Amino acid sequence: MASLEELRERLDEIDGQLVDLYEKRMKVCEEVGEYKVKAGRKVFDRQREKEKLADVASRVTGDFNKKGIQELYQQLMSMSRKLQYQQLVEAGALGRLPFIRIDDLDKKSARVVFQGTEGAYGQAAMQQFFGEDVNSFHVRTFRDAMEAIEEGAADYAVLPIENSTAGPVIEMYDLLDEFENYIVAETILPIVHTLSGLPGTKLADIQRVYSKTEALMQTSRFLDDHSDWQRISVVNTAIAAKKVLKEQDISQAAVCSAYAAKVHGLEVLVDGINNDADNSTRFIVVTNQKVFLKDASKISIRFELPHQSGSLYRILSHFIYNDLNMSKIESRPIKGRPWEYCFFVDFEGNLEEAAVKNAIRGLREEAQNLKILGNY
């Protein structure tokens, strides 16, 4: 029986041959890419690759080796495609992306919509980004806000998409998928909840606490110390504050921001009642124009994949190969197609960068229904 060292020497010899063959293969792939650039041919030929995988599997014995050789060739063909996408980009064959670069957003004359009512966190986020003198109005739902910018009633909408403790705002992903609106900026707002009531209210007076469901969850430790209080969910924290003011009942209180308490004339009874002191919400600034700021550094996309083993693994390789840092991925069910999903991905980059163009070229060819949601 050969020693471990002898076996390793034999593997090294085989690996040396494989490396030489890999370089020879990639050289031929480069020539294939040059041909496709000149002939205007597509890089990804799904049927050709399917036939190739079946062929190589037929040349080996045993289920383990059949699966292994197919995985190896999937990677080899993936490398070939990425090289060819790069050649297409370098030859200017990517085509112009339908997004226009701009220097700045017109914050002074913009009309902006937010969801909720006066005093909502959405209003605070809007003022944080656009300034306190912003020309704005509010609507009842996220959908109403998306419709307002789609129809031109507003230039921009400021909407929450993710909370650091409660996670993603799922409805926003569905609306970004449904509407032809695009992200142009983001702003992160620290979320500091207070317990607020009518002036002069004492904690002993309180029987019912109103707030948004997520806010009640985010302040559960404080509320658990007052287990006799009834917790009642309403649409948002500002509406909770407004309700307490309107009904003038000292047995009622709201979990809301200090800003909402001030707007609605309430007194902050206890400040900073969050479970997590670092709680914050990421808000996106959305418009109906395909534009991006020149210094944009994050891209959001949406795509679908075949319902096949390994399809997500293979598509994510485009980010790895192009040295693009993927910061977030979410999945959502596709309407009318049970147990099939679309994916939302955030990654670092600017639409004018070669690596980004190369990755998007590959994603367009290999994913289904790719949509660029914004560069911001």
Disulfide bonds with the S-S distance in Angstrom:
none
